[in-house]
Amino acid sequence: MSQPPEAVRVAPKACPLCGKPVVPRYRPFCSQRCAEVDLGHWLTETYRIPDDSLDPDEE
C-alpha cells in the first residue's frame, strides 16, 4: 500500500488588498477591516464574476 502524502506547509502570502502579512484568523486577509472592505466590494458589485449567458432581451 502506498502511504498518504505528507502535509505541505504553504508560506503565508500577502493580503490581497493592502499587501500586509496574512493573519490566520482573517485568511486570506490581514485584518477584519480588509475582509470587510472586500465584502463591501462584492456587495456593491465593484467585483463581478463574468457571465457569458445572454440577457432575455438579447435573445
Secondary structure as UniProt FT lines:
FT   TURN            16..18
FT   HELIX           24..26
FT   TURN            27..28
FT   HELIX           32..43
FT   TURN            44..45
FT   HELIX           56..58
//
